[in-house]
Amino acid sequence: MSRFLLEVPHSSDVVDCTRAVAILLRTGSHFLMRADWGCHDGVHKAWVIVEAETHDEARNIVPAEYRKTALVVKLNHFELDAMERFLRERGATT
């Protein structure tokens, strides 16, 4: 399985913001119930990291109301030694 970051934007309107929080919490999904929110800092988005097989599977975790606007990003890690080896092989320096 791969890890994906889901970014779910919503309106800054107080009612819309509260509705977005309620919708994600009501899903019962352990992923969505643990969302991190930027609302108190003026960034009206929720962020969740999920495990899924595909981008589509990850997007389907998002409630239908927000699927079209959700950003789905497949996450990966880089290791320093692998990057240094990659650059050396190509004659570049770090």
N, C-alpha and C positions, 0 to 999 in steps of 0.2 A: 504494500500500500504506500501511497505517497501522501505527503502532508501538503495542505493547501491553506492559504490565508484567505478568508472571506472578509471583504470590506463591504459593509451594508450602509449606504448613505440614507439620510432621511432629512426632512425639512426641519428648520430651526423653530418653526411655530410650536409653541408650548404644547398644544393639543396633539399635533402630529408627532412631536418628539415623544411625548408620553405614550401615545398609541404605538409607536415603533418599539419602545421598550416592552410594553405589555404583550405585543404580538410575539416577539422573540421569546419572552419568558413563558408564555402560554403554550409554546410548541411542545414543551416537555423534553425537548432534545437536550441531553446533557451538554452538548457542544454549545447550543445557543443560550442556555441558562447561565453559562459561564462567560458570556461575551464581555469584552472590555469596551467601554464607551468613552467618547471624547466630549460629550455634551456639556459637561461642567466647565470645559475649557473653550467652548464655542465651536468645537469641531463635531458636527452632528453626524457621526458615523459610529458603527459598532464593528469590532474586529473579533474574529474567531479563527482559531487554527483547528482544522479537522483532518482526519485521515479518510481518504477515499481512493478509489481506483482511477478515476478520471475527473477532468474538469467538470463534465456534466453531472457526474455523481455528486461532486462537492457542491455545485450550484443548486442541486435539488434539495440540499439540506436547508437552504434559505427559504423562508416562507414565500409563497407565490407572489404576494404583494411586492416583494423587493427583489425578486430574481432578475428582472431585466436590468436593474441599476446596480446590482451587486458586482463587485470586482472579485474575480477568482484568480489567485496567483499560486502556481505550484512552487513550493519552497525547496531549496537545496542548500547544502553546506559546501563550503570550500575548505580545503586543507592547505595550509601554507606550504608544506613541503611539495605537494602536488603542483601547486601554482609555480613555485620556484623551478621545479624540474621542467615544467611546460615551457617556461620562458627561456631556460638554458638551452633546451633542445631547439629553440627557434632563434638563438643568438641574441636574445634580449637580456637586459639586466633588470634587477629589482631595485 
